[in-house]
Structure formats: C-alpha cells, structure tokens
Amino acid sequence: MKSSSQGKSKFRNVFVCQQCGKESPKWLGHCPDCQTWNSFVETRIATSRTPSRSYTTENRPRELSQVEKGDFLRFPLGFAEVNRVLGGGLVPGSLVLVGGEPGIGKSTLLLQISAMMARNDNVVAYISGEESINQVKLRSERLGIEGKGIHFLSEPDLLSVLECLEGLSPQLAIIDSIQTMYLEDVAGTPGNISQVRECTWRLERWAKQRNVPLLITGHVTKEGAIAGPGTLEHIVDVVLYFEGEPFSNYRVLRSVKNRFGSTNEVGIFEMSDRGLMEVDNPSQVFLSAHKDETMGSVVVPTLEGNRPLLVEIQALTTPNSFAPPRRIANGVDFNRLLLIIAVLTKRAGLKLFNQDIIVNVTGGLRVNEPAADLGIALAIASSFLDARPISSLVALGEVGLNGELRGVSQIERRIAEATRLGFKSCLMPRLKSKASTDMAYIQLLEAGSVAEALRLGLTRGGGKESAKGESTEQE
C-alpha cells in the first residue's frame, strides 16, 4: 500500500537572496555570499518526494572511450562578430543568456539576429514580456526589417509561451526578458529569484528536448552583474554581456561562459540609426581622432580575445592643494590605477601625492589586462612632466611593485597590428629571446624598469622636470 504522503507537495518558507539565490531559514540583513544588503525575501518553496527510478537503455552509464562523437553542427548567424563570440555559431539545444544595461541594444541585437535567421526560411519565435507587438513593429521598421518568418508573441505567462513554442516548432526561440516571465504555481512576483530560477529551468529543458537554440535576455544589477547570477549563469550554456558607454556609439559583446567554445573572443559593433553594424577594423576606428605626440596620450596594443586591438589611453594630472587628491578611472581597473601611481611615486620619483589624476580609455572601451600598465604609467608621467611621447609610439608591458617591467603574452601579434597601422616604435619589456616576427619596420625600445621606460618613451626637456632628471634622481 502506498504511503498517503507520497506524491503530495509540501511547502516550506525560506528567505532567499534576490541577487545570488542563497537560502536561509531566517532573515539576514547582509548576504554572506554576495555581500548585498537587504536582499533576503521570504519565499514559499514547494517540496515533494520523488519516487525512485531505474536505469534505462538511454541513461545507463557508459565508458567514455566507447562513446562515438556525434555531428557537432552549428547555426551560423549573419553577424560574423556574434559567430566569433559564440565559437562559430549557435549550437542546437543551447541556452544563451544575453545580459546588459537597459537601452544598451540587447533587443535590437536579437531582432537583427532573428531577421538573419528568418532569411533562410527558418521559423523564429520572438517572445517579449515587456513590449507590445506594435512597439516591436516600430523598431523593425526603423531597422529595415520586414519581419517575414518572425512570429512575435507578447506574453509573460511561461506556460502559454511554452504552448506557443510547441505549436510553432521554431528553429530559433528568443525570450525578452527572463525577468518578466512568471509561473502561477511558483510563489513570488515576476523577477524574483524563485520565478527566474524555475522559468529558466523549464526553458532549458524545453530547448534540450526539442534541440532548438534559445536566446534569453537578462537585466543587470547596479554592480553590472546579471540579476540572479547565482542561478542563471549556472543553468545556461553561454553567458554573453553586451557592454558600452551611454555616450558612445560602440558596443562590445563579451563572453564570460561558453560550454561550446572559448571565452576569450569579443565582438565589436557600432550603433547607428539602422541598427547595429559590425566594426571590421576596430583599431583604426578607435584611433581615428588620435594625434601623435600629444601630452598624456599613449597608444596601447591590447588583446580582446585573440584579436589585437589598439586603444588610446589618456591621462590628466592637475595640482590639488586644498583637498585629498582624486583618482578617476574610466575604462581601466581602479585598483590597478592606484598600483601604478604608487609605483611611479616610489620607484620613478614622480611626486604625485598632491595631484588629481584622471585616466580614460577613448571610445568607451574597457581594458582589463595588465599589458596596459606601461601605457597608463607613460600617459600619467607625460601629463605630469609636460613631456610628449616620442613620435609614432606604442607601449605595452606589465608593471611590478618593484618598478620592474614584465613580459606579456602574444607580443608578436600586438606589434604586427601596430606596424600595420603605421606606428614606428614600440616601448616594451626587455625580452630574453628575440621575437620571431619580422620587426624591420618598427623600432623596439626595450626597458627593464619604469624609470628606464620613461627615459626612452618621453622627449627630453621642455617641462617642469625632464623624465631623465626624475629617473636619475630616483636611481
């Protein structure tokens, strides 16, 4: 005789952090996992006993060496930049999360992807819980998208959405956004951690069972992370961030998780009145307004994934005698900026203790790799000393706490990109072995320390104090 409790749902009340999904039996003012304040909300969770299951032919364990590799097909999209980030295209049955700030262009990107998929006689299902069909129609007309093959539904109820998807049998499905979807049998309002988690799980099961790629968008928190990162980012197969400054036309699509490819690739777009356009030569675009030998301006060859990219780093220093000096970092890591300022003060003898220092990466880009350290240091020193960088110079290298310069990866590719764009000199760490690439068209200025790099990279004289004089004082 079966137990009367088997199969019956039971409920328990727990407190769930709305940022990371941590559960607690009592209310906490401060989440110990994500360090967020006042994020715990009481939630009613259904629990049920699951009957035991036996192995079947399909789910029995098998030795990995005996498993045959199947055909790993992808759906290439019309955007080569998106294909680059995804690793070649969309994988059937994959769940892709696209996050970004409101107004950054997520819906525009997905609508253009839908149009490109529909051109090949594919059926695309576009589900929106935020916008009406008339709003999306206005956007499609502005983008020049006819909409043939794109089936739009404005519905936040996930059960109705899944029923619609079953009827359409699409080759691509889009949910915009996951925070607007809800299930009546799950406690809480749309957007809370329980609703988001359960809706994502059901969409993931549908995509895997039907072998249909599914794209979903997610809002971001004030810190720039996708709302509910502790749940969403672990459930989905691919996590993409769509980034860009509000005042800039350029957008960067960056991968932070990819089960089917590398997370080192990025895609670069330009927002226009006709939608997002791919940037074929980003280095030339970002340096279009760069003027050679400008004080406080240095070009740095960075790597965005496997793509070399030249960016301009600007710095401005001004005396501040009446208040604590300010440090402002736009596009670079703030703690890394403090490290470089400390090294310039201690190891290169620059008296920066009473200077407001502002560092900016032009074009609204963000540079996170340590290879930009030397360029930041050179830009700050150039502004402080009123000394211009030498003509046609790029700088790269990591700065250590003792003022030493450390090598970075893929130097040859970075230098080759600088040579292609006409730069004549490269300030870099001293190499133990010579570069294999032909360097006949560029002069390599090798330095072992920041002080030596300032002597080589900045013009002599013509300022408060020459770079050479400062470096000699320290030595």
The 8 nearest C-alpha neighbors of each residue, nearest first, counted from 0:
[[1, 2, 3, 5, 4, 6, 50, 7],
 [2, 0, 3, 5, 4, 6, 50, 7],
 [1, 3, 4, 5, 0, 6, 7, 48],
 [2, 4, 5, 1, 7, 6, 0, 8],
 [3, 5, 2, 7, 6, 48, 8, 1],
 [6, 4, 2, 7, 3, 48, 1, 47],
 [5, 7, 48, 4, 47, 8, 49, 50],
 [8, 6, 5, 4, 47, 9, 48, 3],
 [9, 7, 47, 46, 45, 6, 10, 48],
 [8, 10, 46, 45, 47, 7, 11, 44],
 [11, 9, 45, 44, 46, 43, 8, 12],
 [10, 12, 44, 43, 13, 45, 9, 46],
 [11, 13, 43, 42, 44, 41, 10, 14],
 [14, 12, 24, 42, 41, 23, 15, 11],
 [13, 15, 41, 23, 40, 39, 22, 42],
 [14, 16, 22, 39, 40, 21, 20, 17],
 [17, 15, 39, 20, 38, 21, 18, 19],
 [16, 18, 192, 38, 20, 19, 15, 191],
 [19, 17, 227, 16, 226, 20, 228, 38],
 [18, 20, 229, 227, 228, 21, 16, 17],
 [21, 19, 16, 229, 15, 17, 18, 192],
 [22, 20, 16, 15, 19, 23, 32, 30],
 [23, 21, 15, 14, 20, 13, 16, 24],
 [22, 24, 14, 25, 13, 15, 21, 26],
 [25, 23, 13, 14, 22, 26, 12, 15],
 [26, 24, 23, 14, 27, 13, 41, 22],
 [25, 27, 14, 39, 28, 23, 24, 40],
 [28, 26, 29, 39, 25, 30, 37, 23],
 [27, 29, 37, 36, 26, 30, 39, 38],
 [30, 28, 36, 27, 35, 37, 34, 31],
 [29, 31, 34, 35, 32, 33, 36, 27],
 [32, 30, 34, 33, 29, 35, 21, 27],
 [33, 31, 30, 34, 21, 19, 35, 29],
 [32, 34, 35, 30, 31, 19, 18, 21],
 [35, 33, 30, 31, 32, 29, 36, 38],
 [36, 34, 30, 33, 29, 38, 37, 18],
 [35, 37, 29, 38, 28, 30, 34, 39],
 [38, 36, 28, 39, 29, 35, 27, 30],
 [37, 39, 16, 17, 36, 35, 40, 18],
 [40, 38, 16, 15, 14, 37, 17, 26],
 [41, 39, 14, 15, 42, 38, 16, 17],
 [40, 42, 14, 13, 15, 12, 39, 43],
 [41, 43, 13, 12, 14, 40, 44, 15],
 [42, 44, 12, 11, 186, 10, 13, 45],
 [45, 43, 11, 10, 12, 42, 46, 186],
 [46, 44, 10, 9, 8, 11, 43, 47],
 [45, 47, 9, 8, 10, 44, 48, 11],
 [48, 46, 8, 9, 7, 49, 6, 45],
 [47, 49, 6, 5, 50, 46, 7, 8],
 [48, 50, 47, 51, 6, 5, 52, 46],
 [51, 49, 52, 48, 5, 6, 47, 53],
 [50, 52, 49, 53, 48, 54, 5, 6],
 [53, 51, 50, 54, 49, 55, 58, 59],
 [52, 54, 55, 51, 59, 58, 50, 56],
 [55, 53, 59, 58, 52, 56, 57, 60],
 [56, 54, 57, 58, 59, 53, 52, 60],
 [55, 57, 59, 58, 54, 60, 53, 61],
 [56, 58, 55, 59, 54, 60, 61, 53],
 [59, 57, 55, 56, 54, 60, 61, 53],
 [58, 60, 54, 56, 55, 57, 61, 53],
 [61, 59, 58, 62, 54, 57, 63, 56],
 [62, 60, 63, 59, 65, 66, 64, 58],
 [61, 63, 65, 64, 66, 60, 59, 67],
 [62, 64, 66, 65, 61, 67, 60, 68],
 [63, 65, 62, 66, 67, 61, 68, 60],
 [66, 64, 63, 62, 67, 61, 68, 60],
 [65, 67, 63, 64, 68, 62, 61, 69],
 [68, 66, 69, 65, 64, 63, 70, 62],
 [67, 69, 66, 70, 71, 65, 64, 63],
 [70, 68, 71, 67, 66, 72, 65, 73],
 [69, 71, 72, 68, 73, 67, 90, 91],
 [72, 70, 69, 73, 90, 68, 91, 259],
 [73, 71, 70, 90, 74, 91, 89, 88],
 [74, 72, 90, 89, 88, 75, 91, 71],
 [73, 75, 89, 88, 76, 90, 72, 91],
 [76, 74, 88, 73, 82, 89, 87, 77],
 [77, 75, 78, 88, 82, 74, 115, 116],
 [76, 78, 115, 79, 75, 112, 116, 82],
 [79, 77, 81, 80, 76, 82, 277, 112],
 [78, 80, 82, 81, 83, 77, 76, 277],
 [79, 81, 266, 83, 78, 82, 84, 267],
 [82, 80, 84, 78, 83, 79, 266, 85],
 [83, 81, 88, 87, 79, 85, 80, 84],
 [84, 82, 80, 86, 81, 85, 87, 79],
 [83, 85, 264, 81, 265, 86, 82, 266],
 [86, 84, 82, 88, 83, 87, 81, 260],
 [85, 87, 260, 83, 84, 82, 88, 261],
 [88, 86, 82, 85, 83, 75, 73, 89],
 [89, 87, 75, 82, 74, 73, 85, 86],
 [88, 90, 74, 73, 75, 91, 212, 85],
 [89, 91, 73, 93, 92, 212, 74, 88],
 [92, 90, 212, 211, 210, 93, 89, 73],
 [91, 93, 210, 211, 207, 212, 206, 90],
 [94, 92, 212, 90, 91, 236, 213, 95],
 [93, 95, 213, 235, 236, 214, 212, 203],
 [96, 94, 237, 214, 236, 238, 235, 213],
 [95, 97, 238, 215, 216, 214, 239, 237],
 [98, 96, 216, 239, 240, 217, 215, 238],
 [99, 97, 217, 240, 216, 218, 225, 241],
 [98, 100, 241, 240, 219, 218, 242, 103],
 [99, 101, 103, 219, 102, 218, 98, 242],
 [102, 100, 103, 99, 218, 104, 219, 105],
 [101, 103, 104, 100, 105, 99, 245, 106],
 [102, 104, 100, 101, 105, 99, 243, 242],
 [103, 105, 107, 102, 106, 108, 241, 101],
 [106, 104, 108, 107, 103, 109, 99, 241],
 [105, 107, 109, 108, 104, 110, 175, 216],
 [108, 106, 104, 110, 105, 109, 111, 274],
 [107, 109, 105, 111, 106, 110, 104, 112],
 [110, 108, 112, 106, 111, 107, 113, 105],
 [109, 111, 113, 107, 112, 108, 106, 114],
 [110, 112, 114, 108, 113, 109, 107, 115],
 [113, 111, 109, 115, 110, 114, 108, 116],
 [114, 112, 110, 116, 111, 115, 109, 117],
 [113, 115, 117, 111, 112, 116, 110, 118],
 [114, 116, 112, 118, 113, 117, 77, 111],
 [117, 115, 113, 114, 118, 119, 121, 112],
 [116, 118, 121, 114, 148, 119, 120, 115],
 [119, 117, 115, 116, 120, 114, 121, 148],
 [118, 120, 117, 121, 116, 115, 122, 148],
 [121, 119, 117, 118, 122, 148, 116, 147],
 [120, 122, 117, 119, 170, 116, 123, 148],
 [121, 123, 169, 148, 170, 117, 149, 120],
 [124, 122, 149, 171, 169, 172, 150, 170],
 [123, 125, 172, 150, 169, 149, 151, 173],
 [124, 126, 151, 173, 150, 172, 152, 123],
 [127, 125, 152, 174, 173, 151, 153, 175],
 [128, 126, 175, 153, 129, 130, 174, 154],
 [127, 129, 155, 154, 179, 153, 130, 175],
 [130, 128, 127, 179, 131, 175, 176, 153],
 [131, 129, 127, 134, 128, 132, 153, 135],
 [130, 132, 134, 133, 153, 135, 129, 127],
 [131, 133, 135, 134, 136, 153, 130, 151],
 [134, 132, 136, 131, 135, 137, 130, 138],
 [135, 133, 137, 131, 136, 132, 130, 138],
 [134, 136, 138, 132, 137, 133, 139, 131],
 [135, 137, 133, 139, 138, 134, 132, 140],
 [138, 136, 134, 140, 135, 139, 133, 141],
 [139, 137, 141, 135, 136, 140, 142, 134],
 [138, 140, 144, 136, 142, 141, 137, 143],
 [141, 139, 143, 137, 142, 138, 144, 136],
 [140, 142, 138, 139, 143, 137, 273, 272],
 [141, 143, 273, 139, 140, 144, 274, 138],
 [142, 144, 140, 141, 139, 145, 273, 138],
 [145, 143, 139, 146, 142, 140, 114, 141],
 [144, 146, 147, 143, 139, 140, 114, 142],
 [147, 145, 149, 144, 148, 114, 139, 150],
 [148, 146, 149, 145, 117, 114, 118, 150],
 [147, 149, 117, 122, 146, 123, 150, 121],
 [150, 148, 123, 146, 147, 124, 151, 122],
 [151, 149, 124, 125, 123, 148, 152, 122],
 [150, 152, 125, 126, 124, 149, 153, 132],
 [151, 153, 126, 154, 127, 125, 150, 132],
 [154, 152, 127, 128, 131, 126, 132, 130],
 [153, 155, 128, 156, 152, 127, 160, 126],
 [156, 154, 128, 180, 179, 157, 181, 153],
 [157, 155, 181, 159, 158, 154, 180, 182],
 [156, 158, 160, 159, 181, 180, 182, 155],
 [159, 157, 161, 160, 156, 162, 182, 181],
 [158, 160, 162, 157, 156, 161, 163, 154],
 [159, 161, 157, 163, 158, 162, 164, 156],
 [162, 160, 164, 158, 163, 159, 157, 165],
 [161, 163, 159, 165, 160, 164, 158, 166],
 [164, 162, 160, 166, 161, 165, 159, 167],
 [163, 165, 161, 167, 166, 162, 168, 160],
 [166, 164, 162, 163, 168, 167, 161, 169],
 [165, 167, 163, 164, 168, 162, 169, 161],
 [166, 168, 164, 169, 165, 163, 124, 122],
 [169, 167, 165, 166, 164, 170, 122, 209],
 [170, 168, 122, 123, 171, 167, 124, 172],
 [169, 171, 122, 211, 121, 123, 168, 172],
 [172, 170, 123, 169, 212, 211, 213, 124],
 [171, 173, 124, 213, 123, 125, 214, 169],
 [172, 174, 214, 125, 215, 213, 126, 124],
 [175, 173, 215, 126, 176, 127, 214, 177],
 [176, 174, 127, 216, 215, 126, 177, 128],
 [175, 177, 216, 174, 178, 179, 217, 215],
 [176, 178, 179, 180, 217, 216, 175, 215],
 [179, 177, 190, 176, 180, 195, 189, 217],
 [180, 178, 128, 177, 189, 176, 155, 190],
 [181, 179, 155, 177, 178, 157, 156, 189],
 [180, 182, 189, 156, 157, 194, 155, 179],
 [183, 181, 184, 185, 157, 156, 194, 158],
 [182, 184, 185, 181, 186, 156, 158, 157],
 [183, 185, 182, 186, 181, 45, 187, 194],
 [186, 184, 183, 182, 194, 187, 193, 44],
 [187, 185, 43, 184, 42, 188, 44, 193],
 [188, 186, 191, 185, 194, 189, 42, 193],
 [187, 189, 191, 190, 186, 194, 181, 185],
 [190, 188, 181, 179, 191, 194, 180, 178],
 [189, 191, 178, 195, 179, 194, 188, 192],
 [192, 190, 194, 193, 189, 188, 195, 17],
 [191, 193, 195, 17, 194, 196, 227, 20],
 [194, 192, 196, 195, 191, 197, 187, 185],
 [195, 193, 197, 196, 191, 192, 181, 198],
 [194, 196, 192, 198, 193, 197, 190, 199],
 [195, 197, 193, 199, 194, 198, 192, 230],
 [196, 198, 200, 194, 199, 195, 193, 201],
 [199, 197, 195, 201, 200, 196, 194, 202],
 [198, 200, 202, 196, 197, 201, 203, 195],
 [201, 199, 203, 197, 198, 202, 196, 204],
 [202, 200, 204, 198, 203, 199, 205, 197],
 [201, 203, 205, 199, 204, 200, 206, 198],
 [202, 204, 200, 206, 201, 205, 199, 207],
 [205, 203, 201, 207, 202, 206, 208, 200],
 [204, 206, 202, 208, 203, 207, 209, 201],
 [205, 207, 92, 211, 203, 209, 204, 210],
 [208, 206, 92, 210, 204, 205, 209, 203],
 [207, 209, 205, 206, 210, 204, 92, 211],
 [208, 210, 206, 211, 207, 205, 92, 168],
 [211, 209, 92, 207, 91, 206, 208, 212],
 [210, 212, 92, 91, 206, 209, 170, 171],
 [213, 211, 92, 93, 91, 171, 94, 206],
 [212, 214, 172, 94, 173, 171, 95, 93],
 [215, 213, 173, 95, 96, 94, 174, 172],
 [216, 214, 174, 96, 173, 175, 97, 176],
 [217, 215, 97, 176, 175, 96, 98, 177],
 [218, 216, 98, 176, 177, 97, 225, 219],
 [217, 219, 225, 98, 226, 99, 100, 220],
 [218, 220, 225, 224, 226, 223, 100, 99],
 [219, 221, 223, 222, 224, 226, 225, 218],
 [222, 220, 223, 219, 224, 100, 226, 225],
 [221, 223, 220, 224, 219, 225, 226, 35],
 [222, 224, 220, 221, 219, 225, 100, 99],
 [225, 223, 219, 220, 222, 226, 228, 221],
 [224, 226, 219, 228, 218, 220, 98, 227],
 [227, 225, 219, 220, 228, 18, 218, 224],
 [226, 228, 18, 19, 229, 230, 231, 225],
 [229, 227, 231, 230, 232, 225, 226, 19],
 [230, 228, 19, 227, 20, 231, 232, 233],
 [229, 231, 228, 233, 227, 232, 196, 234],
 [232, 230, 234, 228, 233, 227, 229, 235],
 [231, 233, 228, 234, 235, 230, 229, 238],
 [234, 232, 231, 230, 235, 229, 228, 236],
 [235, 233, 231, 232, 230, 236, 200, 199],
 [234, 236, 94, 232, 237, 233, 95, 231],
 [235, 237, 94, 258, 95, 93, 257, 234],
 [238, 236, 257, 95, 256, 235, 96, 258],
 [239, 237, 96, 256, 255, 254, 95, 97],
 [240, 238, 254, 97, 253, 96, 98, 255],
 [239, 241, 98, 253, 99, 252, 97, 242],
 [240, 242, 252, 99, 251, 98, 253, 239],
 [243, 241, 251, 250, 240, 99, 252, 103],
 [242, 244, 250, 251, 363, 249, 245, 103],
 [243, 245, 247, 363, 246, 242, 249, 250],
 [246, 244, 247, 243, 103, 248, 102, 363],
 [247, 245, 244, 248, 363, 243, 249, 362],
 [248, 246, 244, 249, 245, 363, 362, 243],
 [249, 247, 270, 269, 250, 246, 271, 245],
 [248, 250, 269, 247, 268, 270, 243, 251],
 [249, 251, 243, 268, 242, 267, 269, 252],
 [250, 252, 267, 242, 266, 241, 253, 243],
 [253, 251, 241, 266, 265, 240, 242, 267],
 [252, 254, 265, 240, 239, 251, 241, 255],
 [255, 253, 239, 262, 256, 238, 240, 84],
 [254, 256, 262, 238, 239, 253, 257, 240],
 [257, 255, 238, 237, 254, 262, 258, 239],
 [256, 258, 237, 259, 260, 262, 236, 261],
 [259, 257, 236, 260, 237, 256, 261, 262],
 [260, 258, 257, 86, 261, 85, 90, 236],
 [261, 259, 86, 257, 258, 85, 262, 87],
 [260, 262, 263, 257, 86, 264, 259, 84],
 [263, 261, 254, 255, 264, 256, 257, 260],
 [262, 264, 304, 261, 305, 265, 303, 254],
 [265, 263, 304, 84, 262, 305, 303, 83],
 [266, 264, 253, 84, 252, 304, 303, 267],
 [265, 267, 80, 252, 251, 81, 84, 253],
 [268, 266, 251, 278, 250, 252, 277, 265],
 [269, 267, 277, 250, 278, 276, 249, 275],
 [268, 270, 249, 276, 248, 275, 250, 271],
 [269, 271, 275, 248, 274, 249, 276, 268],
 [272, 270, 274, 273, 275, 269, 276, 248],
 [271, 273, 274, 270, 142, 141, 275, 276],
 [274, 272, 142, 271, 141, 275, 143, 270],
 [275, 273, 271, 272, 142, 270, 276, 107],
 [274, 276, 270, 269, 268, 271, 277, 108],
 [275, 277, 269, 268, 270, 274, 278, 271],
 [276, 278, 268, 279, 269, 267, 275, 80],
 [279, 277, 268, 281, 280, 267, 269, 276],
 [278, 280, 277, 281, 267, 268, 80, 284],
 [279, 281, 282, 278, 283, 284, 308, 285],
 [282, 280, 284, 283, 278, 285, 279, 308],
 [283, 281, 309, 308, 285, 284, 280, 286],
 [282, 284, 286, 281, 285, 280, 287, 420],
 [285, 283, 281, 287, 282, 286, 280, 278],
 [284, 286, 282, 283, 287, 362, 281, 310],
 [287, 285, 289, 283, 284, 288, 282, 311],
 [286, 288, 284, 285, 289, 283, 282, 290],
 [289, 287, 286, 290, 285, 284, 361, 311],
 [288, 290, 286, 287, 291, 311, 285, 296],
 [291, 289, 293, 288, 292, 296, 286, 287],
 [290, 292, 293, 390, 391, 289, 392, 388],
 [293, 291, 388, 387, 390, 389, 294, 290],
 [294, 292, 296, 291, 387, 290, 295, 388],
 [293, 295, 387, 296, 381, 382, 386, 292],
 [294, 296, 378, 382, 381, 314, 313, 379],
 [297, 295, 313, 378, 294, 293, 312, 314],
 [296, 298, 312, 378, 311, 374, 299, 313],
 [299, 297, 311, 393, 310, 312, 394, 309],
 [298, 300, 394, 393, 310, 309, 374, 395],
 [301, 299, 309, 413, 308, 310, 307, 395],
 [302, 300, 308, 307, 309, 299, 303, 370],
 [303, 301, 307, 306, 308, 304, 305, 300],
 [304, 302, 306, 305, 265, 307, 264, 301],
 [303, 305, 263, 264, 306, 302, 265, 262],
 [304, 306, 303, 302, 264, 307, 263, 265],
 [305, 307, 303, 304, 302, 308, 264, 265],
 [308, 306, 302, 413, 301, 303, 416, 305],
 [307, 309, 301, 282, 300, 302, 306, 310],
 [310, 308, 300, 282, 299, 301, 298, 307],
 [311, 309, 299, 298, 285, 308, 300, 312],
 [310, 312, 298, 297, 361, 360, 299, 313],
 [313, 311, 360, 297, 296, 359, 298, 361],
 [314, 312, 296, 359, 295, 358, 378, 360],
 [315, 313, 358, 295, 379, 378, 357, 359],
 [314, 316, 357, 382, 356, 295, 358, 379],
 [315, 317, 356, 355, 383, 354, 382, 357],
 [316, 318, 355, 354, 319, 315, 356, 383],
 [319, 317, 354, 353, 355, 320, 316, 324],
 [320, 318, 353, 354, 321, 324, 355, 322],
 [319, 321, 322, 353, 318, 323, 324, 354],
 [322, 320, 319, 323, 324, 353, 318, 354],
 [321, 323, 320, 324, 319, 325, 353, 355],
 [322, 324, 325, 321, 319, 353, 320, 355],
 [325, 323, 355, 354, 353, 319, 322, 326],
 [324, 326, 355, 356, 327, 323, 354, 357],
 [325, 327, 356, 357, 355, 328, 324, 337],
 [326, 328, 357, 358, 356, 325, 329, 333],
 [329, 327, 358, 333, 331, 357, 359, 330],
 [330, 328, 359, 331, 358, 360, 327, 365],
 [329, 331, 365, 360, 364, 366, 359, 328],
 [332, 330, 366, 329, 328, 365, 367, 333],
 [331, 333, 335, 334, 336, 367, 328, 330],
 [332, 334, 336, 335, 328, 331, 337, 327],
 [335, 333, 337, 336, 332, 338, 339, 331],
 [336, 334, 338, 332, 333, 337, 339, 331],
 [335, 337, 333, 339, 334, 338, 340, 332],
 [336, 338, 334, 340, 335, 339, 341, 333],
 [339, 337, 335, 341, 336, 340, 342, 334],
 [338, 340, 342, 336, 341, 337, 343, 376],
 [341, 339, 343, 337, 342, 338, 344, 336],
 [340, 342, 344, 338, 339, 343, 345, 337],
 [341, 343, 339, 345, 346, 344, 340, 402],
 [344, 342, 347, 340, 341, 346, 345, 349],
 [345, 343, 349, 341, 348, 342, 350, 347],
 [344, 346, 342, 343, 348, 347, 341, 349],
 [345, 347, 342, 402, 343, 348, 344, 473],
 [348, 346, 343, 450, 470, 349, 344, 473],
 [347, 349, 344, 473, 346, 345, 469, 350],
 [350, 348, 344, 347, 343, 351, 469, 345],
 [349, 351, 344, 352, 348, 353, 354, 343],
 [352, 350, 354, 353, 349, 344, 340, 343],
 [351, 353, 350, 354, 324, 344, 355, 349],
 [354, 352, 319, 351, 324, 318, 320, 355],
 [355, 353, 318, 351, 317, 319, 324, 352],
 [354, 356, 325, 324, 317, 316, 326, 318],
 [357, 355, 316, 326, 315, 354, 325, 327],
 [356, 358, 327, 315, 314, 326, 328, 316],
 [359, 357, 314, 328, 313, 329, 327, 315],
 [358, 360, 329, 313, 312, 330, 361, 328],
 [361, 359, 312, 330, 311, 364, 329, 313],
 [362, 360, 363, 311, 359, 312, 364, 310],
 [361, 363, 364, 285, 247, 360, 249, 248],
 [362, 364, 244, 361, 247, 243, 360, 365],
 [365, 363, 362, 330, 360, 366, 361, 243],
 [364, 366, 330, 331, 367, 363, 360, 329],
 [367, 365, 331, 330, 368, 364, 371, 360],
 [366, 368, 331, 332, 365, 369, 371, 330],
 [367, 369, 370, 366, 371, 301, 302, 372],
 [370, 368, 397, 371, 372, 367, 396, 398],
 [371, 369, 396, 397, 395, 368, 372, 407],
 [370, 372, 374, 369, 373, 395, 299, 375],
 [373, 371, 397, 375, 369, 374, 370, 398],
 [372, 374, 376, 396, 375, 395, 371, 377],
 [373, 375, 377, 394, 371, 376, 372, 299],
 [376, 374, 378, 372, 373, 377, 379, 371],
 [377, 375, 373, 379, 374, 378, 380, 372],
 [376, 378, 374, 380, 375, 379, 381, 373],
 [377, 379, 295, 381, 375, 314, 296, 376],
 [380, 378, 376, 314, 382, 381, 377, 295],
 [381, 379, 383, 377, 382, 378, 384, 376],
 [380, 382, 386, 295, 378, 384, 379, 383],
 [381, 383, 295, 385, 379, 380, 294, 384],
 [382, 384, 380, 381, 385, 316, 379, 315],
 [383, 385, 386, 381, 462, 382, 463, 380],
 [386, 384, 462, 382, 381, 383, 294, 387],
 [387, 385, 381, 384, 458, 462, 457, 294],
 [386, 388, 294, 292, 458, 457, 381, 293],
 [389, 387, 457, 292, 456, 458, 390, 386],
 [388, 390, 457, 456, 458, 392, 292, 387],
 [389, 391, 292, 392, 291, 388, 423, 424],
 [392, 390, 422, 423, 424, 291, 389, 393],
 [393, 391, 424, 390, 425, 389, 422, 423],
 [392, 394, 425, 298, 299, 426, 424, 297],
 [395, 393, 426, 374, 299, 425, 427, 373],
 [396, 394, 427, 370, 373, 371, 299, 374],
 [395, 397, 370, 373, 427, 406, 428, 405],
 [396, 398, 370, 405, 369, 372, 404, 373],
 [397, 399, 404, 372, 403, 402, 405, 373],
 [400, 398, 403, 402, 401, 404, 397, 405],
 [399, 401, 402, 342, 398, 403, 338, 339],
 [400, 402, 399, 403, 346, 342, 398, 448],
 [401, 403, 399, 400, 449, 448, 346, 342],
 [402, 404, 448, 399, 401, 447, 398, 449],
 [405, 403, 398, 448, 428, 447, 397, 396],
 [404, 406, 397, 428, 396, 398, 403, 407],
 [405, 407, 428, 396, 397, 404, 408, 430],
 [408, 406, 370, 396, 410, 405, 409, 397],
 [407, 409, 410, 406, 370, 411, 413, 412],
 [410, 408, 411, 412, 413, 407, 302, 414],
 [409, 411, 413, 412, 408, 414, 407, 434],
 [412, 410, 414, 413, 409, 436, 415, 434],
 [413, 411, 415, 414, 410, 409, 416, 307],
 [412, 414, 410, 416, 415, 300, 411, 307],
 [415, 413, 417, 411, 416, 412, 418, 410],
 [414, 416, 418, 412, 417, 413, 411, 419],
 [417, 415, 419, 413, 414, 418, 412, 307],
 [418, 416, 414, 420, 419, 415, 422, 413],
 [417, 419, 415, 421, 422, 420, 416, 414],
 [420, 418, 416, 417, 421, 415, 422, 414],
 [419, 421, 417, 418, 422, 416, 283, 282],
 [420, 422, 418, 419, 423, 417, 391, 441],
 [423, 421, 391, 418, 417, 420, 424, 392],
 [422, 424, 441, 391, 442, 421, 392, 440],
 [425, 423, 442, 392, 441, 443, 391, 422],
 [424, 426, 393, 443, 394, 392, 444, 427],
 [427, 425, 394, 444, 445, 393, 443, 395],
 [426, 428, 445, 395, 396, 394, 425, 444],
 [429, 427, 446, 445, 404, 406, 447, 396],
 [428, 430, 445, 446, 447, 427, 431, 406],
 [431, 429, 432, 428, 433, 406, 445, 434],
 [430, 432, 429, 433, 434, 428, 406, 445],
 [433, 431, 430, 434, 435, 429, 406, 428],
 [432, 434, 435, 430, 431, 436, 429, 438],
 [435, 433, 436, 432, 411, 437, 438, 410],
 [434, 436, 433, 437, 411, 438, 432, 410],
 [437, 435, 434, 411, 438, 415, 412, 414],
 [436, 438, 439, 435, 434, 440, 415, 411],
 [439, 437, 440, 441, 436, 442, 434, 443],
 [438, 440, 437, 441, 442, 436, 418, 443],
 [439, 441, 438, 423, 418, 442, 437, 422],
 [442, 440, 423, 424, 438, 439, 443, 418],
 [441, 443, 424, 423, 425, 444, 440, 438],
 [442, 444, 425, 424, 445, 426, 441, 427],
 [445, 443, 426, 425, 427, 442, 446, 424],
 [444, 446, 429, 427, 428, 426, 443, 447],
 [447, 445, 428, 429, 452, 451, 448, 427],
 [446, 448, 404, 429, 428, 403, 451, 445],
 [449, 447, 403, 404, 451, 450, 402, 446],
 [448, 450, 452, 402, 451, 453, 403, 347],
 [451, 449, 347, 470, 453, 452, 448, 454],
 [450, 452, 454, 448, 453, 449, 446, 455],
 [453, 451, 449, 455, 446, 454, 450, 456],
 [452, 454, 456, 450, 451, 455, 457, 466],
 [453, 455, 467, 451, 452, 466, 456, 457],
 [454, 456, 452, 453, 457, 451, 444, 426],
 [455, 457, 453, 388, 454, 452, 389, 426],
 [458, 456, 388, 389, 387, 453, 386, 454],
 [457, 459, 387, 386, 389, 388, 460, 456],
 [460, 458, 465, 457, 466, 461, 467, 386],
 [461, 459, 465, 462, 458, 464, 386, 466],
 [460, 462, 386, 459, 465, 385, 463, 464],
 [463, 461, 385, 464, 384, 460, 386, 465],
 [464, 462, 384, 385, 465, 461, 383, 460],
 [465, 463, 462, 384, 466, 468, 469, 460],
 [464, 466, 460, 468, 467, 459, 462, 469],
 [467, 465, 469, 468, 454, 453, 470, 464],
 [466, 468, 454, 470, 465, 469, 471, 459],
 [469, 467, 471, 465, 466, 470, 472, 464],
 [470, 468, 472, 466, 467, 471, 348, 465],
 [469, 471, 450, 467, 473, 472, 468, 347],
 [470, 472, 474, 468, 473, 469, 467, 450],
 [473, 471, 469, 470, 474, 468, 348, 347],
 [472, 474, 348, 470, 471, 347, 469, 346],
 [473, 471, 472, 470, 347, 450, 346, 348]]
